[in-house]
Amino acid sequence: MPTPNFDAAVASHRAEIEVHCYRMLGSAHDAEDAVQEALVRAWSAFDRLEPGSNVRAWLYRIATNRCLTMIERRRRRELPVDLSPGSALDEVAWLEPHPATAGLGPVGPEATYETAESVQLAFVALLQHLPGRQRAALLLRDVLGFPAAEAAAVLGTSVPALTSALQRARVAVADRLPPPDGPEDEVARVASRYARAWEAGDVEAIVRLLDADADYSMPPEPQWFRGRDAIRGFLLEGPLRERWRFVGTRANEQVAFGTYMWDAPRGTFAAMALDLLRVRGGLVTEVVSFLTPEVFGRFGLPDEVSGDTRGDLGADLVGDGR
């Protein structure tokens, strides 16, 4: 069992290490596995750690190396909209959502990404297309703001090698991220209207809230839809034949909803999907609807919603966004 000294040394870093592993791996489950294995390895080596060592950097080194090993052995995480034409679905794993509203960790003065931006789905999805060491270099330098020498030590490499990997990662990422969401009050207002339109079964109200080029995807289903007409057709042929309730939450530092579909035999609205929205210019630009109700507990969502009440859209749809 870990010693009290070990527990005290790592306790304040565990949450941020877990978020780092999520960014590296694109999966909350894989991140938890990586952290558990990293902590076991850290505990076994703790007695050999030099007095006065930087425990945080040491933990990042162990966790990052574990993530790099996992990246080599596991399928790349994707979103449906990012699949290459002709992709073999048996070679694809799906990106997963993450609560990530706390424990994002301190950043150094050299960081170039906003903390909230660095955990949003679009950014995490883009990271998954980088080779592992480039991914780690970008996170350590531009997200966490580690000094170059310290980041190189975490990766067990030289500063020139780190700089080379970082430059390649920056080129790969440049101009590929979508513009940031709109102001928080605008995001909350549009998200609330969107949820109420779903609860009212009003497909035209939903479509009016969509950007002309909005994307709608539903991992683990590979198909996805772009544009108002395509999304309208999908909604009319499927989901909008049912009754819905929405409950507000946060995921990946984005506005999100637990969505619940009417289950007549049970007389309740049953958990169906976790929907993450992006909002810009007063319109919804993207919906990623994770058809994985088993993750609801991670986001403080119930398994069902009473048929006698409307969904609770949540007291805070946008959060503080650090």
N, C-alpha and C positions, 0 to 999 in steps of 0.2 A: 504493500500500500504506500502511496506517496507520503513523504514526511511532512510535518507542519511547515518547515522552512520552504519546501518545494511548493506546497499549496499557496503560501503567502507570496512567493516570488512570481507565480504564474497567474494568479487569480485575476489581477487587473488587466491582463493582456488577452485572456482567453476569447472574449467576445470579438475583439477586433481581428484576432488570428482566424477565427471562424469565418468572418466576412471576407477576409483576404482569400481564404481557401475557396469560398463561393465564387469570388471573382475569377479565380484561376480555373475552376472546374465547371462553373455554370450549373451546379446542382447542389441543393441544400443537403441532400442525403450524402453525396460524395464528400462535401465539405465536412460534415460531422465525422465521417469515417477518417478523413485525413487528420482532423484535429485530434481524435482519440488516439490514432497511431502515433502522431507527432508527440503527444503528451507522454505516451508510454516510453518513447525513445528518449525524450527529455528527462524523464524521471530516472531512467537507468543511467544517464550520463551526468546527472545533477551534481553528484559528489565530486566529479572531476572538473567542474566549472571553476575557473580561476576567480578568486575574490575580487570584487569590483567590476566584474564583467558586465557588459550590457545585456541583461537578460532578455529584453524585448527583441533586440536584433538576433540573439541566439535562437529564440523561439521561432522567429520568422525564417531563419535559415533552415531549421529542422522541418517546419511546416511546408515551406516552399519546395524543398527537395522531395518531400513526400508527394506533393502535388505534381511535380515534374514526372515522377515515376508513374503516377496514376494516369497522367495525360498520355504517356507512351502506351499504356496497356488498355485504355478504354476508348470507346467511340466518342467522336467529337459531338458536343452539344449544339443543337441547331434550333431555330424557329422555322416554321413552315415557309415563311416569306423569304428566308435566306437560303433555301435549298437550291443547289445547282441543278439545272436541267438534266434529267436522266439519273439523278441520285438514287442509289439503291437504298431503300428504306431500312433494310436489315443492317445497314452500316451506320444508321443515324440514331442518336439518342436525342431526347428533347431537352432544351433548356428548361430549368425549373424556376419558379418564383421564390422569393425570399422575403421574410419580414423586414429585415435590414432597416428598421427605423431607430435602432439604438446599437451601441457597440461598434460604431464605424471607426472609432479610433482617432488619435491625434494625427495631424499631418504636419510635415515640416515646411519651412518657408519656400522650398524649391518645388512644391507641388503645383501643377498647372491645371488640374481638374477640380471643380467643386466637389465636395464630398458626396452630396446627394446625386449628382450627375454620374459619379463613378460607380454607382450600384444600380442604375436604371437598366432596364432590360436591353435597350438598344446598345448600350456600351458593353455590357457583359456578353451579349451575343457577338459583338464585333471582336472582342478579345478571343473568343473561341476559335477564330480563324487565324490567329497568330501562332507560330511555333512556341512551344512552352517557355523557352528561355527568353524570347522576345516579350512574351506575355508578362513574365515575371519582372523583366527589366522595366517595362512601362509602368507596371503597378508600383514597384518599389520607388522609382524616381518621380514619376509624374502624378501619381495618385497619393502615395504616402509621403513623398518628399524626402526620402532618405538621401543624405549626401552621397556623392558618387562612390567614395571609398567604402562607405558603410554598405551601400547596396551591392558593390562588387564582393565584399566579404560575405554577405548573405548568400550570394550565388556561388561563392567559392571560385571566383574568377578575377581577372585583372580589370583595372579601370578602363583601359582601352577596349577590351573585349566587351565589357558592359556597355560602353558608349556606342560601339558598333551595333550591338543588338538593339539598343534603345533607338538609335537613328532609323534602323530598318522598321521597327515597330511604329514609330511616329509617322513614317511615310505611308505605311499600310493603313493607318487609322485616319490620317488627315483627310478632311472633307467628306468622310463617310458617315459621320454621326448626323442624325437629324437635328434641326434647330431645337432649342430648348422649349419646354412648355411655356404657356403664357403666364401672366400674373396669377398668384394663388387664388385671389377672389374670383377671377374669371374661370379658372379650372374648377373650383368648387361649384360655381353657378351652373356651368355647362354640364358637369357630371351629375348634379342633382336633377336637372331637366332630363338628361338622358335616362337616368334610372326611372324617373316617374313615367316617361313615355313607354318604357318597357312594361312597367306595372299596369299601365292603362291599355296595353296591347295596341298602341297607336304607331303603326309602322311608318306612316308619313312623318310623324313628329320625330321619330328616331332618325329617319333619313335626312330631314332638314338640319339636324345637328351634326351631320357628317361632312367632313371636307370632301371635295369632289374626287380626290384621289385617296380617300381613306382605305386602310387595310384592315381586314377582319380575319383572324386566324384562330384555330382551335386545337392546339396541341393536346393530345397526341394524334389527332387527325391531320393528315398531311395536306388536305385541300385548304385553300384560303381564297379570299375574295377581295377585289380591289374596285373601288368606285361605288357611287351611290346605287346605280342600277343593279350591279351584281349583288351587292349586299341586300338591297330590297328584295330581290328575287329569292335569295337564300332564306331571309327571315320569313317571307310569306309561305314558302314551301315547307318550312320546318318549325323553328322555335316559336314564331308568333301564332302558331296554332294552339299553344299552351298558355297557361296563366303563370305569372312570375312575381316574385318578390326579390328585392335587392337589399343587401345590408352592407353599409359602408365600412371600409377598412383601409389599410395602407399596405403596399407591397412594393419592394424595390424603390422606395422613396417616390412612388407614384400613387395617384388616386386609384382605388380599386374597390370592387364589390364582390361579396359572396352572392351568387345568384341561386335562387331556389325555385324549382318547378313544382307546380301543383301535383300532388299524388293523391288522387281521389280515393283509392282503397284505404289509405291511411288517414285521410282527412287533414293533410298538412302539406306545407311546402317543403320539399326535400332538397338537400344540398345537391347542386349540379355542377357549378363551375366557379372558378375565381377569375374575374374579369379585370384586367389592367387597362387603363385608358391613358392616352396622350391627348392633350388639348392645346391647340394653338390657334390664335386668331378667332377665338370664340367658337371653334368647331372641334369635333373629335377627329383626330388624324389617324389614330390607330387603336384597335381593340385586340388584345390577346386574351382569349378566353381559355384558360387552362381547365380541361375537362377532367380534373383530378380532385374531387371533393374530399378525398382522404387527407388533403393538406390543410383543410379548414382550421383544424386545431392550432396550427402554427400561427394563424392570423387572428386568433381570438374569436372565431366565428362558430356559431352553433351548427349542429347537424341538421336542424329543421327549424322552420318558422311557422308559428301558429297561423291557421287559416283565418282567424278572426281579426288579425292585425295586418297593417301594411308594413313593409320592410322598414327597418331603421337605417336611414342613409348615413348615420354616423355623425357625431358631434363635430368631428374635424376630418374633412375629406382630404386635406392637403398637407397638414402638419407644418412643422417649422422649416424643413428643408435647409439643413446646415450647409 
